[in-house]
Amino acid sequence: MNAKLTETTPTPFPGFTEEHEMIRQTVQRFCQEEIAPHAERWDEEGEFPRELFRKAGALGLFGIRVDPKWGGSGLDWWATAAYLEAMRYSESGSVSMAFMVQSDITIPVIEELGTEKQKWEFLPPAIRGDWIAALAISEPGGGSDVAAMKTRARIDGDTLVISGQKLWITNGCRADFIVLGVRTGEEGHKGISLVLVPAKTEGFSVGQKLRKIGNLASDTAELFFDECRVDRRFVLGELNKGFYYIMHNFQGERLAAAIGALASMDYAVRKALEYGAGREAFGTPVRKYQVWRHRFAEHLTGIEAGRWLVYRALDLMNRGQRAVKEISMAKLYTSDLSQRVIYDCMQIFGGFGYTTEYAIGRMWRDLRLNTIGAGTSEIMKEIIAKEEKI
């Protein structure tokens, strides 16, 4: 029996154009040729080649929305969505997450807040993939509670002297520079700033590379700052306004996470249905049994509902409108749904789903992060309740 199913393209939406489809196809080819064949080995080795950043940079993946002046493409959020959706073909949450930190968490902050000198210094090499960036906000005492930040920078003339510790930092082990959240003023949300810290700064060090359940090829680090002296010219934006910048940046990060979760679910379901068409039990393809037909009918319905929730938030973001509630809902819904979807996708593979022979097991491990990273599901519920004044 021919078990191959036709790969489906996400439901058309007014925001997508032929240009966006070309981006999607380019990224798909890149993933299928340069990433997916090596994903299992890179997980076993605990890292992927640094050169992959340069290859992605050559395709323009890190500067999609960035002004061409700095080496970007000057496109919109729909172009970013096309790229993030196509990253599902990498079959590697590790690479997808590392790229997202570069393209949608660090680079946009520098373009939005940086001075001309900062942009010329940091954006071109980061967009090319020559420099790897990391965002360091979370600390051992908490991640989402940004106002409780302990890492501190005292001002000594034209220098910031930074001391503290950061945790759960993606790309932290091999980052060339850090976009760092530090306390420069009073306690609470009014005394936080963002600072660019080159990795070569004296007093900066990488602690242990954290051992994780999933995303095994992505380096997640513990960072230490011991009296690091950074020139004040590396402050991003206004001093003591960092809390507001971080909260704003969270929206892009969470939207990107929702897009990625949605794409991963859709990919996992197609892979599961394809496998279920070729695997027989008692002379019948497994996917033909009612229990699976109905289960996946429910999942496909949930994914389609999630798509329109995500695209609604994406549309608002693209038009520059406030979308805190919509993005939080999209992040919450897709993160939680992905846990149920990937469970059943793995289950239909039977024993093979519990091996590393198929990508589905790796996806099961990687997707578990969805309800934790970029703000937990519990935090999303708090934000939604606050927005709705519940």
C-alpha positions, -999 to 999 in steps of 0.1 A, spaced: 0 0 0 12 35 -8 12 53 25 24 86 13 0 114 18 -1 147 0 16 174 20 -9 202 27 -2 239 26 -17 259 56 -51 274 49 -47 305 27 -50 338 45 -52 373 31 -19 383 46 1 357 26 14 366 -9 34 348 -36 65 363 -21 57 347 12 51 314 -5 86 316 -21 101 322 14 82 291 27 95 269 -2 131 282 3 131 275 40 115 241 34 143 231 10 169 244 34 155 224 63 151 192 43 186 193 28 207 209 56 190 201 89 165 172 89 190 145 77 214 154 106 189 162 134 191 129 152 229 129 152 231 165 164 207 156 193 231 127 202 261 150 200 244 178 219 250 206 194 247 215 158 274 232 136 279 269 141 281 272 103 244 266 101 238 301 114 258 315 84 239 293 60 206 306 74 220 342 73 228 338 37 192 330 30 181 361 48 163 343 77 177 365 104 167 399 89 133 393 74 117 424 90 149 444 94 155 475 73 178 468 43 201 495 56 213 470 81 213 440 58 177 429 62 148 424 38 124 449 52 94 425 49 65 420 73 53 397 100 36 375 74 70 368 59 83 359 93 53 335 97 61 318 64 97 313 76 87 300 110 60 277 96 85 262 72 110 255 99 88 225 109 106 206 81 138 207 100 124 181 124 146 198 150 132 219 178 168 227 187 177 245 155 143 261 153 146 276 188 182 287 183 172 305 150 142 321 166 163 337 193 184 352 166 157 363 142 128 373 165 140 379 200 174 397 198 179 413 164 145 431 165 153 447 199 185 461 186 169 475 155 141 491 175 161 505 204 197 508 192 217 539 183 231 542 148 265 531 161 250 501 179 231 490 149 261 493 126 282 473 151 258 445 159 231 441 133 250 433 101 272 404 116 241 390 134 219 391 103 247 374 83 249 347 110 286 355 117 277 365 152 253 346 174 231 364 199 214 355 231 188 372 253 195 369 290 165 378 312 157 347 333 175 341 365 176 312 390 149 328 411 124 332 382 118 339 345 85 355 340 88 377 371 110 402 354 105 429 380 122 407 406 155 407 386 186 405 408 215 409 383 227 444 390 248 471 372 262 500 391 272 531 372 308 541 375 312 572 353 308 561 317 309 524 327 284 499 339 298 473 363 276 442 361 274 414 386 249 385 387 237 353 372 214 343 344 198 309 337 180 291 308 198 312 282 194 298 247 225 302 225 243 312 257 272 288 254 285 302 221 269 336 219 291 364 206 271 390 225 243 391 250 212 413 252 212 415 289 185 426 314 201 442 345 190 463 374 203 498 372 179 516 396 154 510 423 137 477 431 107 467 410 99 473 373 112 509 372 148 501 377 157 477 349 178 484 318 189 465 287 226 463 279 246 448 250 274 427 265 301 413 241 311 378 252 347 388 252 340 412 281 363 404 311 344 389 340 318 373 318 317 335 318 295 306 308 288 281 336 274 247 329 256 238 297 223 226 310 211 191 304 176 191 292 148 166 284 144 179 248 159 203 223 191 185 230 212 201 203 204 236 215 228 250 239 211 263 270 234 280 295 240 294 329 258 328 326 279 346 352 288 383 354 316 391 378 322 428 379 319 430 341 328 465 330 308 476 299 309 510 283 277 530 289 273 534 252 261 497 251 229 506 270 199 499 247 173 526 247 168 547 279 183 537 312 157 522 336 131 516 309 141 480 303 111 464 319 88 480 293 111 470 265 112 434 277 74 433 280 71 446 245 96 421 232 77 393 249 49 398 224 70 390 194 86 361 211 53 346 222 37 351 188 67 334 172 64 305 197 26 302 188 34 301 151 60 274 157 38 253 179 10 255 153 33 244 125 48 216 145 14 202 153 3 203 117 35 185 106 32 159 134 -4 150 125 5 146 88 34 124 97 12 103 120 -15 99 94 10 89 68 25 63 91 -10 51 101 -19 45 65 10 22 60 10 3 93 -16 -25 95 -31 -42 125 -54 -73 119 -53 -66 82 -65 -30 84 -45 2 82 -43 16 117 -56 50 107 -88 34 94 -99 24 128 -126 47 142 -107 55 173 -79 71 153 -101 86 126 -122 105 152 -91 114 173 -74 130 144 -106 146 132 -107 164 166 -70 173 164 -73 187 129 -103 208 140 -83 221 170 -53 229 148 -75 248 124 -91 268 152 -56 276 165 -45 287 131 -71 314 129 -64 325 165 -27 328 157 -34 345 124 -57 370 141 -29 379 165 -4 380 136 -26 404 117 -29 428 146 9 426 152 16 432 115 -6 463 116 11 477 147 -19 473 169 -20 462 205 -24 424 207 -14 414 242 -46 395 248 -47 379 214 -11 368 214 -14 354 250 -45 334 239 -27 321 208 3 311 229 -18 294 255 -40 276 231 -14 263 208 10 253 236 -16 233 255 -31 217 224 4 206 212 7 184 243 -24 165 234 -17 163 197 19 151 199 8 124 225 -15 108 200 8 113 171 35 94 190 9 68 202 -1 58 167 35 48 159 33 22 186 67 9 198 85 28 170 72 60 185 93 53 216 125 49 196 147 74 179 142 58 145 114 82 137 114 120 142 81 118 161 98 108 193 122 138 190 92 161 184 74 147 215 104 156 236 109 191 220 73 202 221 71 197 259 88 230 262 59 248 246 39 253 279 70 265 297 92 286 274 84 322 264 60 325 294 43 295 310 7 286 303 -2 298 338 13 332 331 -7 334 299 -39 328 318 -30 355 343 -24 380 314 -56 371 297 -75 374 330 -60 408 335 -67 420 300 -103 409 304 -105 424 339 -117 391 354 
